Amino acid sequence: MSWIKRMLIGRPLKSAELGEQKINKTKALAILSSDALSSVAYGPEQILLVLVTVGAAAFWYSIPIGVGVLVLLTALILSYRQIIYAYPHGGGAYVVSKENLGKYPGLVAGGSLLVDYILTVAVSVSAGTDAITSAFPSLHAYSVGIAIIFVILITILNLRGLTESASILSYPVYLFVAALFILIGVGVYQIATGRFSPDLHASLGTEVAGISLFLLLRAFASGSSALTGVEAISNAIPNFKEPAPQNATRTLIAMGTLLAILFSGIVYLAYELGVSPKAEVTVVSQIAEEIFGRGFLYFFIQGTTALILILAANTGYSAFPLLAVNLAKDKFIPKMFTNRGDRLGYSNGIIFLGIFSIILILAFEGQTEHLIPLYAVGVFIPFTLSQTGMMMKWLRTRPSGWVIKLVINTTGAAISCIVSLMFFFTKFGQVWPVLIFLPGMVWIFYKIRKHYDTVGDQLRITSCEPVPPIEGNVVILPVAGITHVVEYSLNYAKSLSPHQIIAVYVPFEREEELAFQEKWQKWQPDVRLVTLLSPYRSIITPLSKFIDTVQRKASESHYQVTVIIPQFIPRKGWHNILHNQSSIFIRTHLLLSRNVIITTVPYRLKK
């Protein structure tokens, strides 16, 4: 197993090598922007899916709606730029909300993002699989298996360390950006030279029956799903090389610029080419086929689109563990999320994310497009809270230039709040789980924190609870026969308390009891033997009752009861399945239910 682990993950890294795991702006742009950049593959499509309910003539509204999405993107980029400088140690929406709005708004933001990163992985990988099956329809029946394989591969890649995963994943991301620039450039040129007929689309300003402000807001909210992932950079500031805040800011601006260009280009091409959303073929696939046919460039665009959609999951792998670390440091989730693995990554968070993403893919059979509204609202709630938190910060501290900063954050908060409300009003059937899992997660966070606080109070030396004195030791030694294992354990017991040893034997038959007593008397006449006849063939029940009796009497004299568990260790691990594991069951039962000290004495077999 150790060899397999080394082959998959690589050699362990020293803690001193942590600085070498920091990434530069080029790699950070690739692994932290992949989620946001990949959303251009389905964001414009989400707008058209709403408008098509009125008719193809309404597609021209995608242009002003796209402009509205760009306004929101600008506000978010400027807002998160301020968050990066104000909170350079990372944490994003969780830290901002907790420090400026209070504990529970912070937990809502943190819980939303934790779930959202799981959805990021499931939705991104499933969308990438859809892009593959669009190009190769014969693979459609195997989409769930393909998606799960991709999740496992990305999980292993992230367990190998941030630097190594960034080095590998940056190439597909930049290939995707190049492919879409080619698609948009050639498409705009062909439109300008008149290759496509103006009759393919309704002209801007065409009156459309059935259109309403409510529907336009619904389309705007759906299109805003293209902005998921914008917050990831603010969560992952510790991953950047120094100066981390400046590098993170430049990466954020570069991401926003690329996202704006690619999103605008796809919306414009879809409008000019009169593309209508279809169940089996994505909008980007239709645009590429119209411009290039089903030649090399078409498959190049489909291939890079599939890759970026799959690798967008890596944004979740980069941001989820760091957010989990912040929550774990505040004692709201288990402390195991703060542990670094062999490759200095937070491996518990990475593994947890991979497992739950696979569960989601299996639960929805790879059809996770139904999760996109839930995925989007899970981002816009933290967007709203973080921007509101920054507003409170500027109003409280009033630093130089605070009015402009307040206007930026107020704009971002207002638009994010509108988008969140629109998701609830227009897609309630898909986003209602938020109203259950968010309060549920906050309750879980509260219970975990309460547990840690309670444990801390009891373990603290300054607590008022007195520690009882120990005047002596009574040793209870369960035995199953007269063997070297028992002899070795008995010698150890004599070293602890030579005059307070009680050997306990649990026979199932009277004849067995008498025979063992006779053997013991000849072998160890100086050690007291107690036999507990068990007609119902239970070992743990009579042993527990006997220990309780001894414990009550010992406590009166401030004596401690120690139970010594003899256990032989086979030379090979698989030999364990050939033997009863009574010692393990006894130890577990006593550890969880009795106030005694339990000592396991291992006896290792040589053959």
C-alpha positions in Angstrom: 0.0 0.0 0.0 2.9 2.3 0.8 4.4 1.7 -2.6 1.1 2.4 -4.4 0.7 5.6 -2.4 4.2 6.8 -3.4 3.5 5.9 -7.0 0.3 7.9 -7.1 1.1 10.8 -4.9 4.9 11.0 -4.9 7.6 11.3 -2.1 6.7 13.1 1.1 7.9 16.7 1.3 9.5 18.4 4.3 7.6 21.2 6.1 10.5 23.5 5.1 9.6 23.0 1.5 6.3 24.7 1.9 7.5 27.9 0.3 8.3 25.9 -2.9 4.6 25.0 -3.1 3.6 28.6 -3.7 2.5 29.5 -7.2 3.1 32.4 -9.5 0.4 34.5 -11.3 0.5 32.5 -14.5 -0.2 29.2 -12.8 -2.6 30.8 -10.3 -4.7 32.2 -13.2 -5.0 28.8 -14.7 -6.0 26.8 -11.6 -8.0 29.5 -9.8 -9.8 30.9 -12.8 -10.7 27.7 -14.5 -14.2 27.6 -12.8 -15.0 31.2 -13.8 -13.6 30.9 -17.4 -15.3 27.6 -18.0 -18.7 29.1 -17.1 -18.7 30.9 -20.5 -19.4 27.4 -21.9 -22.8 27.3 -20.2 -23.6 30.9 -18.9 -24.8 32.3 -22.3 -26.7 29.0 -22.8 -28.6 29.6 -19.5 -29.8 33.0 -20.8 -31.1 31.5 -24.0 -32.8 28.6 -22.1 -35.0 31.3 -20.4 -35.6 33.4 -23.5 -36.5 30.4 -25.7 -39.7 30.0 -23.6 -41.0 33.2 -25.3 -39.5 32.4 -28.8 -36.4 32.7 -30.9 -37.4 36.4 -31.6 -36.5 37.2 -28.0 -32.9 36.1 -28.4 -31.8 39.7 -29.0 -32.4 40.4 -25.4 -29.3 38.3 -24.7 -27.2 41.3 -25.7 -28.5 43.8 -23.0 -28.7 40.9 -20.5 -25.0 40.2 -21.3 -24.2 43.8 -20.7 -25.9 43.6 -17.3 -23.8 40.5 -16.4 -20.6 42.4 -17.3 -21.7 45.3 -15.0 -22.1 42.8 -12.2 -18.8 41.2 -13.0 -17.0 44.6 -12.9 -18.6 45.3 -9.5 -17.5 41.9 -8.1 -14.0 42.2 -9.4 -13.5 45.6 -7.9 -15.1 44.4 -4.6 -13.0 41.3 -4.3 -9.9 43.4 -5.1 -10.7 45.4 -2.0 -11.3 42.2 0.0 -7.9 40.8 -1.0 -6.1 43.9 0.4 -8.3 44.1 3.5 -7.9 40.4 4.3 -4.6 39.2 2.8 -4.5 36.0 4.8 -7.5 34.6 2.8 -10.8 33.3 3.9 -12.9 35.4 1.4 -16.6 35.8 2.1 -16.4 33.7 5.3 -13.8 35.9 7.1 -15.3 39.2 5.8 -18.9 38.2 6.9 -17.8 36.8 10.3 -15.7 39.9 11.2 -18.1 42.6 10.0 -21.6 41.0 10.2 -21.2 38.5 13.0 -20.6 34.8 13.6 -23.8 33.4 12.0 -23.7 35.4 8.8 -20.1 34.2 8.5 -21.2 30.6 9.0 -23.9 31.1 6.3 -21.3 32.3 3.9 -18.8 29.6 4.8 -21.4 26.8 4.6 -22.7 28.1 1.3 -19.2 28.1 -0.2 -18.3 24.6 1.2 -21.4 23.2 -0.5 -20.8 25.3 -3.6 -17.3 23.9 -4.1 -18.6 20.4 -3.9 -21.2 21.4 -6.6 -18.4 23.1 -8.6 -16.6 19.7 -8.9 -19.8 17.8 -9.7 -21.2 20.3 -12.2 -17.9 21.1 -13.9 -17.0 17.4 -14.4 -20.5 16.5 -15.6 -20.5 19.5 -18.0 -17.1 18.5 -19.4 -18.4 15.0 -19.9 -21.4 16.4 -21.7 -19.0 18.3 -24.1 -17.3 15.0 -24.8 -20.5 13.1 -25.4 -21.7 16.0 -27.7 -18.7 15.3 -29.9 -18.9 11.5 -29.6 -22.6 10.6 -29.0 -21.8 6.9 -28.6 -20.2 7.6 -25.2 -23.4 9.2 -23.8 -24.4 5.9 -22.0 -21.1 5.9 -20.1 -21.2 9.6 -18.9 -21.5 8.8 -15.2 -18.5 6.4 -15.3 -16.4 8.9 -17.3 -17.3 11.7 -14.8 -16.3 9.6 -11.8 -13.0 8.7 -13.4 -12.2 12.4 -14.0 -13.0 13.2 -10.4 -10.6 10.5 -9.2 -7.8 11.7 -11.5 -8.2 15.3 -10.4 -8.3 14.3 -6.7 -5.0 12.3 -7.1 -3.4 15.1 -9.0 -4.3 17.6 -6.2 -3.0 15.2 -3.6 0.4 15.4 -5.4 0.7 19.0 -4.4 -0.3 22.5 -5.6 2.8 23.2 -7.7 2.6 19.9 -9.6 -1.1 20.1 -10.3 -0.8 23.8 -11.4 2.1 22.9 -13.8 -0.1 20.2 -15.4 -3.4 21.9 -15.4 -2.3 25.3 -16.7 -1.8 24.1 -20.3 -5.4 23.0 -21.0 -6.7 26.2 -19.5 -4.6 28.4 -21.8 -5.4 26.2 -24.7 -9.1 26.7 -24.0 -8.6 30.5 -23.9 -6.7 30.4 -27.2 -9.4 28.2 -28.8 -12.2 30.6 -27.8 -10.2 33.6 -29.0 -9.8 31.8 -32.3 -13.5 31.0 -32.4 -14.6 34.5 -31.5 -12.1 36.1 -33.8 -13.0 34.0 -36.8 -16.7 34.2 -36.0 -16.7 38.1 -35.8 -14.7 38.2 -39.1 -17.2 35.9 -40.9 -20.1 38.0 -39.6 -18.3 41.2 -40.7 -17.7 39.8 -44.2 -21.4 38.8 -44.6 -21.0 35.0 -44.5 -24.1 34.7 -42.3 -27.5 36.0 -43.2 -29.0 38.8 -41.0 -32.2 36.8 -41.2 -30.8 34.3 -38.7 -31.8 36.6 -35.8 -34.2 39.2 -34.9 -32.8 42.8 -34.9 -32.1 44.6 -31.7 -35.3 46.4 -30.5 -37.7 44.0 -32.1 -41.0 43.8 -30.1 -41.6 40.4 -28.7 -45.0 39.3 -27.4 -45.0 37.7 -23.9 -41.8 39.3 -22.8 -41.8 40.7 -19.2 -39.5 42.3 -16.7 -39.8 39.2 -14.6 -38.6 37.0 -17.4 -35.7 39.3 -18.2 -34.6 39.3 -14.6 -34.9 35.6 -14.6 -32.6 35.4 -17.7 -30.2 37.8 -16.1 -30.0 35.7 -12.9 -29.5 32.5 -15.0 -26.7 34.2 -17.0 -25.1 35.4 -13.8 -24.2 31.7 -13.2 -21.2 32.6 -15.5 -19.7 34.5 -12.5 -19.4 31.5 -10.2 -15.8 31.1 -9.2 -14.9 34.8 -9.1 -14.5 34.5 -5.3 -12.0 31.7 -5.4 -8.9 33.9 -5.6 -9.8 35.7 -2.4 -10.0 32.4 -0.6 -6.7 31.1 -1.9 -4.4 34.1 -1.2 -2.0 32.0 0.9 -1.2 29.9 -2.2 0.4 32.8 -4.0 4.1 33.7 -4.0 5.0 36.9 -2.2 3.9 39.6 -2.4 0.7 37.5 -2.2 -1.9 40.3 -2.1 -0.5 42.1 -5.2 -0.1 38.8 -7.1 -3.7 37.8 -6.2 -5.1 41.1 -7.2 -3.4 41.1 -10.6 -4.6 37.5 -11.2 -8.1 38.6 -10.3 -8.1 41.5 -12.8 -6.6 39.2 -15.5 -9.4 36.7 -14.8 -12.1 39.3 -14.9 -10.8 40.7 -18.2 -10.6 37.3 -19.9 -14.0 36.3 -18.6 -15.6 39.5 -19.9 -14.1 39.1 -23.4 -15.0 35.4 -23.7 -18.5 35.8 -22.3 -19.3 38.8 -24.5 -18.0 37.0 -27.5 -20.0 33.8 -27.0 -23.2 35.8 -26.3 -22.6 37.9 -29.5 -21.9 34.9 -31.7 -24.9 33.0 -30.4 -27.1 36.0 -31.2 -25.7 36.6 -34.7 -25.8 32.9 -35.7 -29.3 32.5 -34.3 -28.2 29.6 -32.2 -31.0 27.9 -30.1 -30.3 25.7 -27.1 -30.7 22.0 -27.7 -30.7 19.1 -25.2 -27.9 17.0 -26.8 -25.7 19.7 -28.2 -24.2 22.7 -26.3 -24.4 26.3 -27.6 -20.6 26.4 -28.0 -20.6 23.2 -30.0 -23.3 24.7 -32.3 -21.3 27.9 -32.8 -18.1 26.0 -33.5 -19.8 23.8 -36.0 -21.4 26.7 -37.8 -18.1 28.5 -38.1 -15.6 25.7 -38.8 -17.8 22.7 -39.7 -16.9 19.3 -38.1 -13.2 19.7 -38.9 -10.1 19.9 -36.8 -10.8 23.3 -35.3 -14.3 22.1 -34.2 -12.9 19.1 -32.4 -10.1 21.3 -31.0 -12.6 23.7 -29.5 -14.8 20.8 -28.2 -11.8 19.1 -26.7 -10.5 22.2 -24.9 -14.0 23.1 -23.8 -14.4 19.6 -22.3 -11.0 19.9 -20.6 -11.7 23.3 -19.1 -15.1 22.2 -17.9 -13.5 19.2 -16.2 -10.6 21.1 -14.9 -12.8 23.9 -13.6 -13.3 21.4 -10.8 -9.8 22.2 -9.8 -10.9 25.6 -8.5 -12.9 23.8 -5.9 -9.9 21.7 -5.0 -7.8 24.8 -4.6 -10.3 26.9 -2.6 -12.3 24.2 -0.6 -9.3 23.0 1.6 -8.3 26.6 2.5 -11.8 27.6 3.4 -12.1 24.4 5.5 -8.9 25.3 7.3 -10.3 28.7 8.3 -13.5 27.1 9.6 -11.5 24.3 11.4 -9.2 26.9 13.0 -12.4 28.6 14.4 -13.5 25.1 15.6 -16.6 25.0 13.4 -15.6 21.8 11.5 -13.3 18.9 12.5 -9.6 19.8 13.2 -8.5 17.1 10.8 -9.0 19.7 8.0 -6.0 21.7 9.3 -3.6 18.7 8.8 -1.2 18.9 5.8 -0.6 15.7 3.9 2.7 14.2 2.6 2.8 16.7 -0.2 2.0 19.7 2.1 -1.6 20.1 0.7 -4.6 19.8 3.0 -5.3 16.3 1.9 -8.3 15.6 4.1 -10.2 18.5 2.5 -9.2 17.3 -1.0 -10.3 13.7 -0.3 -13.5 14.8 1.4 -14.3 17.0 -1.6 -13.7 14.2 -4.1 -15.8 11.7 -2.3 -18.9 14.0 -1.9 -18.6 15.1 -5.5 -18.7 11.5 -6.7 -21.8 10.9 -4.5 -23.5 13.9 -6.1 -22.7 12.6 -9.6 -24.1 9.2 -8.8 -27.2 10.7 -7.1 -28.0 12.8 -10.2 -26.7 10.2 -12.7 -24.4 12.8 -14.2 -27.3 15.2 -15.1 -26.1 17.9 -12.8 -27.3 20.8 -15.0 -30.3 20.8 -12.7 -27.9 21.8 -9.9 -26.6 24.9 -11.8 -29.3 27.2 -10.1 -28.5 25.7 -6.7 -24.8 26.1 -7.6 -25.2 29.7 -8.6 -27.4 30.8 -5.6 -24.8 29.1 -3.3 -22.3 31.7 -4.7 -24.5 34.7 -4.7 -25.5 34.4 -1.1 -21.8 34.7 0.0 -21.3 37.5 -2.7 -24.1 39.5 -1.0 -22.9 38.8 2.5 -19.2 39.7 1.7 -20.1 42.9 -0.1 -22.4 43.9 2.8 -19.6 43.1 5.2 -17.2 45.3 3.4 -19.8 48.1 3.5 -20.0 47.8 7.2 -16.2 47.8 7.4 -15.9 51.1 5.4 -18.7 52.7 7.4 -17.0 51.7 10.7 -13.3 52.5 9.9 -13.7 55.2 7.2 -10.1 55.0 5.7 -8.8 57.2 3.0 -11.0 56.9 -0.1 -13.7 55.0 1.8 -16.6 56.7 -0.1 -15.6 55.2 -3.5 -15.0 51.8 -1.8 -18.4 52.0 -0.2 -20.1 52.8 -3.5 -18.4 49.8 -5.2 -19.4 47.4 -2.4 -22.9 48.8 -2.2 -23.4 48.3 -5.9 -22.0 44.7 -5.7 -24.2 43.9 -2.7 -27.3 45.3 -4.3 -26.9 43.4 -7.6 -25.9 40.2 -5.9 -28.9 40.4 -3.6 -31.2 41.0 -6.6 -29.7 38.0 -8.4 -30.1 35.8 -5.2 -33.8 36.8 -4.8 -34.4 36.2 -8.5 -33.1 32.6 -8.2 -35.5 32.1 -5.3 -38.5 33.7 -7.1 -37.9 32.1 -10.5 -36.3 28.7 -9.7 -37.6 27.9 -6.3 -38.2 24.3 -7.3 -34.5 23.9 -7.9 -33.0 26.1 -5.1 -35.3 25.3 -2.2 -32.7 22.9 -0.7 -30.7 26.0 0.3 -33.4 26.8 2.9 -32.8 23.4 4.5 -29.1 22.7 4.1 -27.9 26.1 5.1 -29.7 26.2 8.5 -28.7 22.6 8.9 -25.0 23.3 8.3 -25.0 26.3 10.7 -26.6 24.0 13.3 -23.8 21.4 12.7 -21.2 24.2 12.9 -22.7 25.3 16.2 -22.7 21.8 17.7 -19.1 21.1 16.6 -18.0 24.4 18.2 -19.9 23.7 21.4 -18.2 20.3 21.6 -14.8 21.7 21.2 -15.5 24.4 23.8 -16.9 21.8 26.2 -13.8 19.6 25.7 -11.5 22.5 26.2 -13.1 23.5 29.4 -12.8 20.0 30.8 -9.2 19.5 29.7 -7.9 22.9 30.8 -5.6 22.8 33.9 -7.3 25.9 35.3 -10.7 24.3 35.3 -12.5 23.9 38.6 -13.0 20.2 38.2 -10.7 18.3 40.6 -8.6 15.4 39.3 -9.1 12.4 41.7 -5.9 11.0 43.3 -4.7 7.5 42.6 -3.4 5.6 45.6 -2.8 2.2 43.9 -3.7 0.0 41.0 -5.9 -3.1 40.6 -5.1 -5.0 37.5 -7.7 -7.2 35.7 -6.4 -9.6 33.1 -8.9 -11.3 30.9 -7.5 -14.7 29.8 -8.6 -17.1 27.1 -6.2 -19.9 27.9 -2.8 -20.7 29.2 -0.5 -19.5 26.4 2.7 -17.5 25.9 0.4 -14.5 25.2 -1.2 -14.7 28.6 2.2 -15.4 30.3 3.8 -12.3 28.6 0.8 -10.2 29.7 0.9 -11.6 33.2 4.6 -10.7 33.6 3.7 -7.1 32.5 0.8 -7.0 35.0 3.2 -8.1 37.8 5.5 -5.2 36.9 2.6 -2.8 37.5 1.0 -4.2 40.6 2.4 -7.6 41.7 -0.2 -8.1 44.6 -3.4 -6.7 43.0 -3.8 -8.9 39.9 -7.1 -10.6 39.1 -7.1 -13.0 36.1 -10.6 -13.4 34.7 -11.8 -16.4 32.6 -15.2 -16.6 30.9 -16.2 -20.3 30.2 -19.4 -21.3 28.5 -19.7 -24.8 30.1 -19.3 -25.9 33.8 -16.8 -28.7 32.8 -14.7 -26.2 30.9 -14.7 -23.9 34.0 -13.5 -26.7 36.4 -10.8 -27.9 34.0 -9.4 -24.4 33.6 -9.4 -23.7 37.3 -7.4 -26.9 37.9 -4.8 -26.0 35.2 -4.5 -22.4 36.5 -3.9 -23.6 40.0 -1.0 -25.7 38.9 0.4 -23.0 36.6 -0.1 -19.7 38.6 -1.2 -20.5 42.1 -0.2 -17.1 43.4 -2.4 -15.2 41.0 -6.1 -14.9 41.8 -8.4 -16.4 39.2 -12.1 -15.5 38.8 -14.3 -17.5 36.5 -17.5 -16.0 35.2 -19.7 -18.8 33.8 -21.6 -17.4 30.7 -24.5 -19.7 29.7 -25.5 -17.3 26.9 -21.9 -17.4 25.4 -21.2 -13.7 25.9 -17.8 -12.6 27.0 -18.3 -8.8 27.2 -21.4 -8.7 29.4 -20.2 -10.8 32.4 -16.7 -9.2 32.1 -18.2 -5.7 32.2 -20.4 -6.5 35.2 -17.4 -7.9 37.1 -15.3 -4.8 36.2 -18.1 -2.5 37.5 -18.1 -4.4 40.8 -14.3 -4.1 41.2 -14.4 -0.4 40.1 -16.9 0.5 42.8 -14.9 -1.1 45.5 -11.6 0.3 44.2 -12.9 3.8 44.0 -13.6 3.8 47.7 -9.9 3.5 48.3 -8.9 5.7 45.5 -7.5 2.8 43.5 -7.5 2.8 39.7 -8.6 -0.3 37.8 -6.4 -1.2 34.8 -7.6 -3.8 32.3 -4.8 -5.5 30.4 -5.8 -6.9 27.1 -3.5 -9.7 25.7 -3.4 -9.7 22.0 -1.2 -11.7 19.6 -0.2 -10.0 16.3 0.1 -12.4 13.3 3.2 -12.0 11.1 1.0 -11.1 8.1 -1.9 -8.8 8.1 -4.3 -11.1 6.3 -3.9 -13.7 9.0 -6.1 -11.6 11.3 -9.2 -12.7 9.4 -8.5 -16.3 10.5 -8.8 -15.5 14.2 -11.5 -14.2 16.5 -10.9 -10.5 17.3 -12.3 -10.7 20.9 -9.6 -8.5 22.3 -10.5 -5.7 19.9 -14.2 -5.9 20.8 -13.5 -6.0 24.5 -11.1 -3.0 24.3 -13.5 -0.9 22.2 -16.4 -1.7 24.5 -14.5 -0.8 27.7 -12.9 2.3 26.2 -16.3 3.7 25.3 -18.4 2.7 28.3 -16.2 2.2 31.4 -14.0 4.5 33.5 -11.0 2.2 33.5 -7.5 2.3 32.0 -7.0 -0.1 29.2 -3.6 -1.5 28.2 -3.0 -3.7 25.2 0.0 -6.0 25.5 1.0 -7.2 22.0 2.7 -10.5 21.5 4.1 -10.7 18.0 4.2 -14.1 16.2 7.4 -15.0 14.3 5.9 -17.4 11.8 
